[in-house]
Amino acid sequence: MTTTTGGAAFDAPVNATADDILPAQGYRLRTEPGGITIRHRDTAGLRYAQQSLDQLRAASDFPAVGYDIADHPDFAVLGFLLDISRDRVPTRRTLERWLSIVALARFNQLELYCEHTFAFRDHQQVWQDASPLTADDLRWLDVRCAAPGITLVANQNTFGHMERFLRHEAYIHRAENPDGFDRGGVHRPPSTLAPPRYRLRGSAMGLPAFGSGMTSPLVVDDPGGGVTGPGGIDGPLMRGLSTGFAQSRKSSP
């Protein structure tokens, strides 16, 4: 960014044009006494240029300073992961606030990490006391994310961190250590699935229902083998998670 003496009026017209020479998501913004010009590579670049212009206009000395800004991200995907299982489960109002912050920081991917806080259709005993998100909540958020150009990604944990499932009689037979295990001198409850019996490849058994109905991707977080995308699942999944999802039970944010 460079500055000069003498800028554009607060209400100066903005001339925006596409420029294929600029990098992806890039823009160049210039303010001068003759007006404001924006060159942008794509929709994202135009959006970021307008955000920068709004921030500059918020300064009282905007008309006195001329700005020349060229910017583009070093990485095509800038993701923000929000854990919705190990603390308070966000309401729609809170998710909307997070979305505004993520958009302002120019992230273009919002990933929700989930363990037990989604209303899986056939597993109510797992989530009934957890104020879970529903399929309708995710579809609602998916639409909200589209406006600022953010991809919503549902991240369903599998394999490990399954203690909230395995504490129930209906699931304990799936545990690698049904009686729990010792770590650091402390006895802990079962938390890991037994991989030999529940290892799936591809999507033959169907993806977990978390994210069903969304237009955005689903990833599966497998502590034993990393995070895999929708086309390449190669990790232990619990069969029951692919049986469908509950109808929304939330009537307000």
BELKARA-V782068 format. One record per pair of residues at least 6 apart in sequence whose ideal C-beta (glycine too) atoms are under 6 Angstrom apart, sorted by sequence separation. I is the first residue (numbers start at 1). J is the second residue. D is the distance in whole Angstrom. If there is no record, write none. Layout:
BEGIN
i->I j->J d->D
i->I j->J d->D
END
This chain:
BEGIN
i->40 j->46 d->4
i->56 j->62 d->6
i->165 j->171 d->5
i->166 j->172 d->6
i->172 j->178 d->5
i->221 j->227 d->5
i->30 j->37 d->5
i->145 j->152 d->4
i->180 j->187 d->6
i->181 j->188 d->6
i->211 j->218 d->4
i->102 j->110 d->5
i->119 j->127 d->6
i->180 j->188 d->6
i->219 j->227 d->5
i->220 j->228 d->5
i->29 j->38 d->5
i->40 j->49 d->6
i->166 j->175 d->5
i->180 j->189 d->5
i->116 j->126 d->5
i->142 j->152 d->5
i->180 j->190 d->5
i->219 j->229 d->6
i->225 j->235 d->5
i->28 j->39 d->5
i->38 j->49 d->5
i->56 j->67 d->6
i->116 j->127 d->6
i->141 j->152 d->6
i->207 j->218 d->6
i->178 j->190 d->6
i->218 j->230 d->5
i->27 j->40 d->4
i->117 j->130 d->5
i->119 j->132 d->4
i->177 j->190 d->5
i->217 j->230 d->5
i->220 j->233 d->5
i->222 j->235 d->3
i->116 j->130 d->6
i->118 j->132 d->5
i->26 j->41 d->5
i->117 j->132 d->5
i->118 j->133 d->6
i->119 j->134 d->5
i->175 j->190 d->4
i->220 j->235 d->6
i->176 j->192 d->5
i->24 j->41 d->6
i->27 j->45 d->4
i->176 j->194 d->4
i->22 j->41 d->4
i->25 j->44 d->4
i->26 j->45 d->5
i->174 j->193 d->5
i->19 j->39 d->4
i->25 j->45 d->5
i->29 j->49 d->5
i->27 j->48 d->6
i->13 j->35 d->5
i->14 j->36 d->5
i->15 j->37 d->5
i->16 j->38 d->4
i->17 j->39 d->6
i->27 j->49 d->4
i->80 j->102 d->5
i->8 j->31 d->4
i->12 j->35 d->5
i->29 j->52 d->6
i->7 j->31 d->5
i->12 j->36 d->5
i->166 j->190 d->5
i->163 j->189 d->5
i->6 j->33 d->5
i->8 j->35 d->6
i->80 j->107 d->5
i->8 j->36 d->5
i->84 j->112 d->5
i->89 j->117 d->5
i->163 j->191 d->4
i->78 j->107 d->5
i->85 j->114 d->5
i->162 j->191 d->6
i->78 j->108 d->6
i->79 j->109 d->4
i->80 j->110 d->6
i->81 j->111 d->4
i->82 j->112 d->6
i->83 j->113 d->5
i->84 j->114 d->6
i->85 j->115 d->4
i->162 j->193 d->6
i->77 j->109 d->6
i->79 j->111 d->6
i->81 j->113 d->6
i->85 j->117 d->5
i->160 j->192 d->5
i->84 j->117 d->6
i->201 j->234 d->6
i->208 j->241 d->4
i->212 j->245 d->5
i->32 j->66 d->5
i->159 j->193 d->5
i->208 j->242 d->6
i->31 j->66 d->6
i->209 j->244 d->6
i->31 j->67 d->5
i->206 j->242 d->4
i->209 j->245 d->4
i->199 j->236 d->5
i->200 j->237 d->5
i->205 j->242 d->5
i->30 j->68 d->5
i->126 j->164 d->6
i->198 j->236 d->5
i->126 j->165 d->5
i->29 j->69 d->5
i->110 j->150 d->5
i->108 j->149 d->6
i->195 j->236 d->5
i->28 j->70 d->5
i->89 j->131 d->5
i->108 j->150 d->6
i->109 j->151 d->5
i->110 j->152 d->5
i->111 j->153 d->4
i->112 j->154 d->6
i->113 j->155 d->5
i->114 j->156 d->6
i->115 j->157 d->5
i->125 j->168 d->6
i->193 j->236 d->5
i->111 j->155 d->5
i->99 j->144 d->6
i->103 j->148 d->4
i->26 j->72 d->3
i->95 j->141 d->6
i->115 j->161 d->5
i->25 j->72 d->6
i->25 j->73 d->5
i->116 j->164 d->4
i->23 j->72 d->4
i->156 j->208 d->4
i->9 j->63 d->5
i->156 j->210 d->4
i->7 j->63 d->5
i->154 j->210 d->5
i->154 j->211 d->3
i->7 j->65 d->5
i->7 j->66 d->4
i->6 j->66 d->5
i->3 j->65 d->5
i->4 j->66 d->4
i->158 j->220 d->6
i->153 j->216 d->6
i->159 j->222 d->5
i->160 j->223 d->4
i->3 j->67 d->6
i->152 j->216 d->4
i->153 j->217 d->5
i->154 j->218 d->5
i->155 j->219 d->5
i->156 j->220 d->6
i->157 j->221 d->5
i->158 j->222 d->5
i->159 j->223 d->6
i->151 j->216 d->5
i->159 j->224 d->5
i->2 j->68 d->5
i->153 j->219 d->6
i->155 j->221 d->5
i->1 j->69 d->5
i->142 j->214 d->5
i->142 j->215 d->6
i->139 j->213 d->5
i->142 j->216 d->6
i->138 j->214 d->6
i->135 j->212 d->6
i->158 j->235 d->6
i->159 j->236 d->5
i->135 j->213 d->5
i->158 j->237 d->5
i->120 j->209 d->6
i->118 j->210 d->5
i->114 j->210 d->6
i->44 j->149 d->5
i->135 j->245 d->4
i->136 j->248 d->3
i->134 j->248 d->4
i->122 j->240 d->6
i->120 j->241 d->6
i->122 j->243 d->5
i->121 j->244 d->4
i->121 j->245 d->5
i->121 j->246 d->5
i->119 j->246 d->4
i->93 j->253 d->4
i->92 j->253 d->4
i->91 j->253 d->5
END
